[in-house]
Amino acid sequence: MKTVAWTLVALLLTTTLEAGNWPQLLGPERDGTYRGEPVQVAWGETVPRVLWSVELGEGFAGPVAVEDVVYIAHRRGGELLLDALQIDSGGRLWRASHPTGYRDDFGFNGGPRATPVVAGDRVFTVSAEGILQAVDRDNGNRLWLVDTQEAFDIPRSCLLYT
């Protein structure tokens, strides 16, 4: 089982997509470098206007963008949420969720600490307590879910800073 888990992690970390996509933390090459067409901005004296905003719950996960969709994981109450938002309007396309009861030892923040990863037709999330799931990129339907802490006998102390 551990070999399968590490193989999956290695696959996710090495997956790259088109230059304009940002499917994981730090982008396609995991180096924080944008390699798409140069962005021409002439702001002058004006401040850029906000195109859209969305209210999110708690957590430390960053957004990822692939094609015309932004994916963001966050927590509200007892649920880990994964939202797929239209990149041009912020409108929600779908939402996937699963229950979470995690609280860190300091009562600081129970939200996800890991940025979602998009690979092919799937979006992967991992919650603060180590629940790893894959959902269908088109509709948010869960494909599978694994409690890694239970399945791989991971001590809670190893999950505190994920």
Contacts in CASP RR format, 6 or more apart in sequence:
PFRMAT RR
TARGET T0000
AUTHOR 0000-0000-0000
METHOD contacts of the structure
MODEL  1
MKTVAWTLVALLLTTTLEAGNWPQLLGPERDGTYRGEPVQVAWGETVPRV
LWSVELGEGFAGPVAVEDVVYIAHRRGGELLLDALQIDSGGRLWRASHPT
GYRDDFGFNGGPRATPVVAGDRVFTVSAEGILQAVDRDNGNRLWLVDTQE
AFDIPRSCLLYT
1 151 0 8 1.000
1 152 0 8 1.000
2 152 0 8 1.000
5 148 0 8 1.000
5 151 0 8 1.000
5 152 0 8 1.000
11 119 0 8 1.000
12 24 0 8 1.000
12 117 0 8 1.000
12 119 0 8 1.000
12 124 0 8 1.000
13 24 0 8 1.000
13 30 0 8 1.000
15 23 0 8 1.000
15 24 0 8 1.000
15 117 0 8 1.000
15 119 0 8 1.000
15 120 0 8 1.000
16 28 0 8 1.000
16 29 0 8 1.000
17 23 0 8 1.000
17 28 0 8 1.000
17 66 0 8 1.000
17 118 0 8 1.000
17 120 0 8 1.000
18 28 0 8 1.000
19 28 0 8 1.000
19 34 0 8 1.000
19 35 0 8 1.000
19 36 0 8 1.000
20 28 0 8 1.000
20 34 0 8 1.000
20 35 0 8 1.000
20 36 0 8 1.000
21 27 0 8 1.000
21 28 0 8 1.000
21 65 0 8 1.000
21 66 0 8 1.000
21 67 0 8 1.000
21 118 0 8 1.000
22 28 0 8 1.000
22 64 0 8 1.000
22 65 0 8 1.000
22 66 0 8 1.000
23 64 0 8 1.000
23 65 0 8 1.000
23 66 0 8 1.000
23 117 0 8 1.000
23 118 0 8 1.000
23 119 0 8 1.000
24 30 0 8 1.000
24 64 0 8 1.000
24 115 0 8 1.000
24 116 0 8 1.000
24 117 0 8 1.000
24 118 0 8 1.000
25 62 0 8 1.000
25 64 0 8 1.000
25 115 0 8 1.000
25 117 0 8 1.000
26 32 0 8 1.000
27 33 0 8 1.000
27 64 0 8 1.000
28 35 0 8 1.000
29 35 0 8 1.000
41 48 0 8 1.000
51 88 0 8 1.000
52 89 0 8 1.000
52 90 0 8 1.000
52 91 0 8 1.000
54 72 0 8 1.000
54 83 0 8 1.000
54 85 0 8 1.000
54 90 0 8 1.000
54 91 0 8 1.000
54 92 0 8 1.000
56 72 0 8 1.000
56 74 0 8 1.000
56 83 0 8 1.000
57 74 0 8 1.000
57 75 0 8 1.000
57 76 0 8 1.000
57 81 0 8 1.000
57 111 0 8 1.000
58 74 0 8 1.000
58 75 0 8 1.000
58 76 0 8 1.000
58 109 0 8 1.000
58 110 0 8 1.000
58 111 0 8 1.000
59 73 0 8 1.000
59 74 0 8 1.000
59 75 0 8 1.000
59 109 0 8 1.000
59 110 0 8 1.000
59 111 0 8 1.000
59 112 0 8 1.000
59 113 0 8 1.000
60 109 0 8 1.000
60 111 0 8 1.000
60 112 0 8 1.000
60 113 0 8 1.000
61 72 0 8 1.000
61 73 0 8 1.000
61 74 0 8 1.000
61 111 0 8 1.000
61 112 0 8 1.000
61 113 0 8 1.000
61 114 0 8 1.000
61 115 0 8 1.000
61 116 0 8 1.000
61 125 0 8 1.000
62 72 0 8 1.000
62 73 0 8 1.000
62 115 0 8 1.000
62 116 0 8 1.000
63 70 0 8 1.000
63 71 0 8 1.000
63 72 0 8 1.000
63 115 0 8 1.000
64 70 0 8 1.000
64 71 0 8 1.000
64 72 0 8 1.000
64 115 0 8 1.000
64 116 0 8 1.000
64 117 0 8 1.000
64 118 0 8 1.000
65 71 0 8 1.000
65 87 0 8 1.000
66 118 0 8 1.000
66 137 0 8 1.000
67 87 0 8 1.000
68 86 0 8 1.000
68 87 0 8 1.000
68 88 0 8 1.000
69 84 0 8 1.000
69 85 0 8 1.000
69 86 0 8 1.000
69 87 0 8 1.000
69 93 0 8 1.000
69 137 0 8 1.000
70 84 0 8 1.000
70 85 0 8 1.000
70 86 0 8 1.000
70 87 0 8 1.000
70 90 0 8 1.000
71 82 0 8 1.000
71 83 0 8 1.000
71 84 0 8 1.000
71 85 0 8 1.000
71 116 0 8 1.000
71 118 0 8 1.000
71 123 0 8 1.000
72 82 0 8 1.000
72 83 0 8 1.000
72 85 0 8 1.000
72 116 0 8 1.000
73 80 0 8 1.000
73 81 0 8 1.000
73 82 0 8 1.000
73 83 0 8 1.000
73 112 0 8 1.000
73 114 0 8 1.000
73 115 0 8 1.000
73 116 0 8 1.000
73 125 0 8 1.000
74 80 0 8 1.000
74 81 0 8 1.000
74 83 0 8 1.000
74 111 0 8 1.000
74 112 0 8 1.000
75 81 0 8 1.000
75 100 0 8 1.000
75 110 0 8 1.000
75 111 0 8 1.000
75 112 0 8 1.000
78 99 0 8 1.000
78 100 0 8 1.000
78 101 0 8 1.000
79 97 0 8 1.000
79 98 0 8 1.000
79 99 0 8 1.000
79 100 0 8 1.000
80 97 0 8 1.000
80 98 0 8 1.000
80 99 0 8 1.000
80 100 0 8 1.000
80 111 0 8 1.000
80 112 0 8 1.000
80 125 0 8 1.000
80 127 0 8 1.000
80 131 0 8 1.000
81 95 0 8 1.000
81 96 0 8 1.000
81 97 0 8 1.000
82 95 0 8 1.000
82 96 0 8 1.000
82 97 0 8 1.000
82 116 0 8 1.000
82 123 0 8 1.000
82 125 0 8 1.000
82 135 0 8 1.000
82 140 0 8 1.000
83 92 0 8 1.000
83 94 0 8 1.000
83 95 0 8 1.000
84 92 0 8 1.000
84 93 0 8 1.000
84 94 0 8 1.000
84 95 0 8 1.000
84 123 0 8 1.000
84 137 0 8 1.000
84 140 0 8 1.000
85 91 0 8 1.000
85 92 0 8 1.000
85 93 0 8 1.000
86 92 0 8 1.000
86 93 0 8 1.000
94 139 0 8 1.000
94 140 0 8 1.000
95 140 0 8 1.000
96 123 0 8 1.000
96 133 0 8 1.000
96 135 0 8 1.000
96 140 0 8 1.000
96 141 0 8 1.000
96 142 0 8 1.000
98 127 0 8 1.000
98 131 0 8 1.000
98 133 0 8 1.000
98 142 0 8 1.000
98 145 0 8 1.000
100 110 0 8 1.000
100 111 0 8 1.000
100 127 0 8 1.000
100 128 0 8 1.000
100 129 0 8 1.000
100 131 0 8 1.000
101 110 0 8 1.000
101 129 0 8 1.000
102 110 0 8 1.000
102 111 0 8 1.000
102 127 0 8 1.000
102 128 0 8 1.000
102 129 0 8 1.000
103 110 0 8 1.000
104 110 0 8 1.000
104 128 0 8 1.000
104 160 0 8 1.000
105 160 0 8 1.000
110 128 0 8 1.000
111 127 0 8 1.000
111 128 0 8 1.000
112 125 0 8 1.000
112 126 0 8 1.000
112 127 0 8 1.000
112 128 0 8 1.000
113 128 0 8 1.000
113 161 0 8 1.000
113 162 0 8 1.000
114 125 0 8 1.000
114 126 0 8 1.000
114 127 0 8 1.000
114 162 0 8 1.000
116 123 0 8 1.000
116 124 0 8 1.000
116 125 0 8 1.000
117 123 0 8 1.000
117 124 0 8 1.000
118 124 0 8 1.000
118 137 0 8 1.000
120 137 0 8 1.000
121 136 0 8 1.000
121 137 0 8 1.000
121 138 0 8 1.000
122 134 0 8 1.000
122 135 0 8 1.000
122 136 0 8 1.000
122 137 0 8 1.000
122 143 0 8 1.000
123 134 0 8 1.000
123 135 0 8 1.000
123 136 0 8 1.000
123 137 0 8 1.000
123 140 0 8 1.000
124 132 0 8 1.000
124 133 0 8 1.000
124 134 0 8 1.000
125 132 0 8 1.000
125 133 0 8 1.000
125 135 0 8 1.000
126 132 0 8 1.000
126 133 0 8 1.000
126 148 0 8 1.000
126 162 0 8 1.000
128 159 0 8 1.000
128 162 0 8 1.000
129 147 0 8 1.000
129 149 0 8 1.000
129 159 0 8 1.000
130 147 0 8 1.000
130 148 0 8 1.000
130 149 0 8 1.000
130 154 0 8 1.000
130 159 0 8 1.000
130 162 0 8 1.000
131 145 0 8 1.000
131 146 0 8 1.000
131 147 0 8 1.000
131 148 0 8 1.000
132 145 0 8 1.000
132 146 0 8 1.000
132 148 0 8 1.000
133 142 0 8 1.000
133 143 0 8 1.000
133 144 0 8 1.000
133 145 0 8 1.000
133 146 0 8 1.000
134 142 0 8 1.000
134 143 0 8 1.000
134 144 0 8 1.000
134 145 0 8 1.000
135 141 0 8 1.000
135 142 0 8 1.000
135 143 0 8 1.000
136 142 0 8 1.000
136 143 0 8 1.000
148 154 0 8 1.000
149 156 0 8 1.000
149 159 0 8 1.000
END
